[in-house]
């Protein structure tokens, strides 16, 4: 169930504890995978793809931000 308050966005979302745990685990797995991809890219002998590196950073940042907003 999602509650909305006009144009201000949502006030809360009710998610079960197992769903919350699954979402946290999924985000942690994605962060780990993205971090490894970024390290591999940085360690590659070929010229560094700066735009791809920045994309990985942004993806990691957004997942960490979401993870920080999910109740434990």
C-alpha positions in Angstrom: 0.0 0.0 0.0 1.3 3.4 -0.9 0.1 6.7 0.6 0.3 9.9 -1.5 0.1 13.5 -0.4 -0.8 15.6 -3.3 2.3 16.7 -5.4 4.7 16.3 -2.5 5.3 12.6 -3.3 4.8 9.6 -1.1 4.8 9.6 2.7 5.4 5.9 3.3 5.2 2.5 1.7 4.3 -0.6 3.7 6.5 -3.5 2.8 6.8 -6.8 4.7 9.9 -7.6 6.6 10.9 -10.5 4.3 10.5 -8.1 1.3 12.6 -5.5 3.0 15.3 -8.0 3.8 15.3 -9.3 0.2 15.5 -5.7 -1.2 18.4 -4.9 1.2 20.3 -8.1 0.1 19.6 -7.4 -3.6 21.0 -3.9 -3.2 24.1 -5.2 -1.4 24.7 -7.7 -4.1 24.4 -5.1 -6.8 26.7 -2.7 -5.0 29.3 -5.5 -4.6 29.1 -6.4 -8.3 29.3 -2.8 -9.4 32.3 -2.1 -7.2 34.1 -5.1 -8.6 33.3 -4.0 -12.2 34.6 -0.5 -11.4 37.9 -1.9 -9.9 38.4 -4.2 -12.9 37.9 -1.2 -15.2 40.4 0.8 -13.2 42.9 -2.0 -13.3 42.6 -2.7 -17.1 45.5 -2.1 -19.3 43.4 -0.5 -22.0 42.6 3.2 -21.9 40.3 4.1 -19.0 36.7 4.7 -20.0 35.9 7.7 -17.8 32.2 7.9 -18.6 31.7 4.2 -17.7 33.6 4.7 -14.5 31.4 7.7 -13.6 28.3 5.6 -14.4 29.5 2.9 -12.0 30.1 5.5 -9.3 26.6 7.0 -9.8 25.0 3.6 -9.8 26.8 2.6 -6.5 25.9 6.0 -5.0 22.2 5.7 -5.8 22.0 2.1 -4.5 23.8 3.1 -1.2 21.4 6.0 -0.8 18.4 3.8 -1.3 19.9 1.2 1.1 20.3 3.9 3.7 16.6 4.8 3.5 15.4 1.2 4.0 14.6 0.3 7.6 16.7 -2.4 9.2 
